[in-house]
Amino acid sequence: MASTTTTDDETDGVDESTGGDEIASDGVDGSTEADDVDDETETESALETARRQLQQAAALVDVDQHIVDRLKYPKAVHEVTVPVERDDGSVDLFTGYRAQHDSVRGPFKGGLRYHPDVTRDECVGLGMWMTWKCAVMDIPFGGAKGGVAVDPKSLSDDETERLTRRFAGELRDVIGPNTDIPAPDMGTTPQTMAWLMDAYSMQEGETTPGVVTGKPPVVGGSEGRDGAPGRSVALVTREAVEYYGKDLAETTVAIQGFGSVGANAARLLDEWGASVVAVSDVNGAIYDQSGLDTHAVQSHGEQPEAVMGHDAPATLSNEELLELDVDVLVPAAVGNVLTVENADDVAADLIVEGANGPTTSGAGEVFAERDIPVIPDILANAGGVTVSYFEWLQDINRRKWSLERVHEELDAEMLSAWHRVREEHEARDVTWRDAAYVVALSRVAEAHATRGLWP
């Protein structure tokens, strides 16, 4: 086994990869880079963004600077070489990573992705975001992220299984139900998690379903897991609309991305009375100013790239959808779609981030100047990791929850997190993103201060 481990004592360079989080990117399989290469804030990597957001939040909270400095770096990054036998008998080598950012509040938690652009620094940055997401939800997990630098579309099902099982073997010593709990992410699926769980269990000599989340229910997965990020986006949208004094039944919504997150959010909002006037996939958007029947439009998971085949009064580009004059805009596809180049053209009154990192730094500043509220991803799409926590509880207790209980528990957790962030937003008169980071950093820093520093 070829393996190297770097610790948080080492500094590192940065790359230009960005990405999502636990199944939060939707309807498009890929990561994006910012378009404006002349604007430094528009091209920063996930790691640079995460560190900048940490420092910005630290300026609002009375936190020991030593703790802030510690949180700029991961506790450990594990890099492994993963040899895979191809179907033709040849062997290819791939590089895999597991970045473990912080575990002061509980086991590391975060997705595993298969994508050509997976890098060490991307995993570190996304692992930091997972720390904040778990903390803002008050879930007793820390943050991690990992993956393999491979194009999953180039692998057969058998090759994907061999890759996953070998990767599980390489990570065996650093993951576990009480240590580090992976989940699906870009390019991985519930089946991927089932293979990883089985490989780990075979090595341990006992079935250990709690080593991963996001599994199929038949092998310990939770009901409601796939739809959880979309459900949380819908819940937060409903609360935000009410907060700003508007009736949901009189609210128009445009959603970019119609995969698991976007479709579930759209259908719930539709059921609750909102008028979803536009949805899109990678090929473009459909638009009906009187409201779409969202249940009649096939999601990316039901039929890939089916949105444009649905009969609708008008079609738009994804870029045009972002500039529609609607009450709520939900970017739920990929990152960096709202930039300084289009922020002035956004006509929505409220933005709720369904994807991870859809709003660049520069765009965020423009929206703040224009008084357009942006509800951040670490709150809005946190339903995924929250139900992952529920799945982990079910696994370690060998008790299965009904879908009704999952929904009831998720709704309660999301509303509690919303109210806590709202308190900081109002008390400090800061953006919703800053308020969410204040909540998260305060909890993580307090845990560090309470536990202390090992001599």
N, C-alpha and C positions, 0 to 999 in steps of 0.2 A: 504494500500500500504506500503510495506516494502522498505525503501529507505535510503541510506546513501550517503552523498556527501563529498568528500575530496577535499581540495583546494591545490593550488601550494605551500602553506607554509609547507606542509608535505613532508618528504622524504620517500622513499619506497625501498623495496627489489626488486630483479629482478628474473625472471624465465627464462627458456630456450626455450620459444616458439618463433618462428619466423613466419612471414607471409607476405602476399602480400598487395596490396593496391587496389584501386578501380578497380576491374575486370582486374587486371594485371597478375594474375597467370593464367596458361593456360594449359588445357588438362589433368590436374591431380588435383583431389579434395583432398587437404590435405596440411598441412604445414610440414616443414622438420626441423630437427635439425642437427647441424654439426656432422661429423663423428669422428673427431680427438679430443677425450676428454682430451688428454694430452696438447693440445695447447689452452691456455686461449682465444686467439683472435678468435679461431674457434668455441667456444661454447658460446660466448656472446649472450645475449638476444637482442631482437629488441630495447629495451630501452637503454641498454648499448651501442649498436652500434650507435644509434641516438645521444646519449650524446657525445660519442667519436668523431663522425663526426662533431658535432657542435663545440667542442673545437678545433678541427683541423682547421676548417674554420676560427674560431675567431682569430687564430694565424696569419692569412693572411690578416686580415681586421682591420682597426682602428675602433674598436667598444668598447663602454663603457662596462667594465667587469660586471657592475651591470645588464646590459641588457642581456649579455650572461648568467649570473647566473639565471636570470628570465626565460630565454628560456629553461633551463634544466628541468623545471617542467611544468606540465599542469596548466592551469587556474583553471580547476575543473575536477573531475572524479565523475560521477554519477553511483552508483551501485544500482540495483533494483532486487527484487525477482519477478519472473514471473510465476504464477501458471497457469497450462494448463490442461484442462480436456481432457483425452485420449478418443479414440473412444469407449473403453470398459466401460467408466464411471469413471475410476480411475483418480486421480489428481496427477500430478508431479510438482515439483518446480524446476525452472531453474534460474540461476543467469545471469543477463544482465548488460552491462556496456556501458557508453558513456563517452569517454575521450575527453575533449575539451582543446586543447593545447594552441592555440593563436588566437586572433580575432582582432589584431591591424589593419589589412588591410581589414577586412570585416568579414561576418558571418563565423562561423566554417563550414568546409566542409570535408566530408570523408565517407567511406563505413561503412556498417553494415554487419557483418559476422555471420553465424551460423556454429560453429565448436566446437568439444569437448574441444579443447585446448585454447579457448578464455580465456584470463586473463586480470586483470586490467593493469598489466605492459606492456603486449603486445599491448593493445589498446593505452596506453600512447606513447610508442615508435613509433607505426605506425601513430599516430596522429601528432607527431613531423615531420615525413617524409611528411605528407600531407601539413604541413605548408610550408616546403621547396619547394615541388612540385608546389604548387599554386604560391609561390613567384618567382620561376625561370621562370614560364610562365607569370608572371605579371598579374595574375588573382586576382581580389579583393575579395579573400576569405582567411580565416585562415585554420587551420588544426584540424581535429578531427578524431576519429575512435571509433567504438563500435561493440557490438555483444552480442550474447547469447552463453553460454557454453552448447552446445547441438549437438548431432550428427544428422544432418538434414536427413540422410538416415533412421533414426529410426522413423521418423514422417510421418504420412500419409499426403495427401494434406490438409485435413480438420484440422488436428492437427497443421500443419504449419501455416495455416491461423489464427487459434485461438491464437497460440503463437505470431504471428506478430501483431495481433490487440491488444492483451493484452500488449505487449511490447510497442506499440505506445502509449497506455494509460499511461503507467508508465513514458514514456519520454515526455509526452505532454508539461510539463512546461518548458522543457529545449531545445526543438527543435522548429523550425519555419522557414518560408521563409526568415526572416531577422535576424535569430538567429543562427541556426545550421541546415544544410541541408544534411541529409544522402543520401546514394546511395547504389547500390548493391555491394557486395563483395563476398568473398568465401562462398559458401553455400546458397547465396541468389540470387534472380533473378528479372527481371522486374516485374513479377507477385507479388513478395514479396513487392516491392515498391508500387505497385498499392493498395495492401491491407493496407499498412501503411498510404498511402495518404488518402485513404477512411476513415480509422479509425480516423485520425487526423481531417479531414474535418467534419465528423459527430459530433465530440466534439466541433468544432469551430462554427458549424452552417452555414458554407459556404464552397463551394468547393475551396480547397487551393492546387492546383497542384504544386506550388513552394516549398512545404515543403520537397520534395524529388526529386532526379533526377534518371535517369536510368529507368523510367517508360515506358510501352508500348506507342507508339505514339497515340493510340486511346484515352488515358486519359492524354495527355499532355507531353508525352515523345518526344524526338527529333529524327528526322531521322538521321541516321549515327552514333548514339551513340554506338551501339554494336561494330562496326568496327573501332571506333576511336583510341583505343590504338594501334592496329595493323597498322593503317594508319600512325600514328606518328612514329612508329618504322621504317617503310619503308622509310618515308621521311628523318629521321635522318640518316639512313643507306646510302641513296643516297648521302646526303650532305657530310657525313664523307668519303665515298669512293672517291668522287670528291676532297675533301680537301687533301687527301693523294695521289692525282695524278693518280688515276686509272680510267679507263673507266668502267662504270657500266655494259656495254655489255660484258666485259671480266672478270667479277667478279663472283666467285663461292661463294655460301652461304649455310650454314648448319643451320637448325633451330630446336631446341629442344622444343617440345610442338606444337601441331597442333590444338589448340582450337581457340577461337576468336582472340587472339593476333597473334599467330604464323601463322595461316592460312591466315588471312588478310594481314599480312606483306609479307608472301611468295608469295601470288598471285599478289600483287602489284609489288613487285620486279621482279617477272617473267614477268609481262606485260611491265615493264620498261626496260627489256633486260637482267637482271641478270640471272645467271644459278643457280637455287636452286637445289642442288645435294642431299640433305638429309633432311628429316623431321621425327618427331617421335611423339608417344603418350606414355602412361604409360607402354605399353607392349614392346616397342622397336622402331627401326628406319628402314626406307627404304632408299636405296642409289642407285643413278644412276649417274655415273661420267659425263655423257653427259647432265644431267639436267632432272628433273622430270616435268611432266605436272601437276602443282600444282592445277589446277582447276579440274582435274580428281580425285585427292585424296580427300576423304571425310574428313571434319574437325570433331573435337570432338563434336561440336554442331549439325552437320548434321547427324552423326552416331557415337556414342561413341565407342572408341577403334577400329576404322575402318582402321587405317593407315596400320597395319601389314597385312591386307587382300588385300591391293592393290598390283597388280603385278609389281614387280620391280626386276632389275638384282641382287640386294644384300640386305640382311638385316643385321642390326647391333644392338648392345645394345645401350641404352641411353648414357652409359659411353663412348662407342667407338665413338659415334657421336661427343661428345665434343672434341675429340682428332683428328678429321679429318684434313687433310692438305687442308684447304680452305682459301679463302681471308677474309671472314666474318663469324663469329660465332654469332648466336643470341640465347642465352638461354632464352626461353619464356615459361617455364613450372612452376617451383617452385623455391624457394630460396635455397641458399647454395649448388649449384651443382658444382661450381668452387671453389675448396679448395686448401690448400697447398699440399694436396696429389696428385692432378692431374694437378696443374697449370704448372708444368714443361713439361707436356706431351701435353699441348694445342698447336696445330700447326697453328692456325689461325693467320692472320696478324692484325685483328681488331675484337674487341668484342663489340656488341651493346646489352645492357641489355633490353630484352623484358619483363621479369618477374621482380618482386620486390626483390631486394637483392639476385640475383643469385651468386654474387661474394663475398666470405668471405674476411675479412680484410687481412688474410695471403696471399690469392691468389692475391689480389690487389697489395700487395707489390712485389710479384713475377713477375706479369705482368709489373709493373713499371720498375723493374730491367731488364726485357727482352725487354723493349721498345715496348710492345704490348698495343696500346691504348684501353681504355675501356670507351665507352660512357655510362654514368650512367642512371639508371632507372628513376630518377626524371626528366630527360629531355626526354629520348627516348620514354617512354610509357605514357607521360603526355597528350596524346590525349584524354584519357578517361575523366579526370577531366576538360579538356578544353571544350569538347562538353557538359559536365554536366553544365558548366557555360553558354553555349549557350542555353541549355534547360531551365535553370533557367530564363534567359532573356526572352525567349519565353513565359514562364509561367506567369511571373509577368507583362508582357506587353500584354498578350493575343494575341500574333502574332506568327504564325507558319512559320518556315523557310523551304525552299526546301532543298532537299539533296544536290543539286549543291551549294547552298549558304553555307551550313554547311561545305562542303569540301573546298570551297574557303576560308572561314574564318579560318578554322582549319589550312590549309596549310600556310596561312599568319602568324598566331600566332606561329606555329612551326618554321618557318624560322626565324622569329624575335628572338625567344628564342635561336635558334641555333647560330645566328650571335652574340648575346650578350655573350653567354658562350664562343664562339670562341675568342672573343676579350680578355676576361680574361685569357683564356688558353694561348694565345700568349703573352700578356703583362706581365704575371706573371711567365711564363714558369713552369706551374704546370699541374697536371693531369687534365683530363676532369672532373672527379668527384670533385676535389677541386675547379675547375673553376665554376662549377654549384653551389656548396655550397657558394662560395664567392658571386655570383650574388644574390642568395636567401637570405643569411644572411644580405647582405648590404641593401636590400630593407626592410626586416623586422625590422632591427635595426634602419634604418632611420625613419621609421614610428613610432617606439617607442620613439625615441628621439624627433621627431616633436610633437607628441601628449603629451609627458611629463608624469610625475607620479602624480597621484591624491594625494593631501596632506593627 
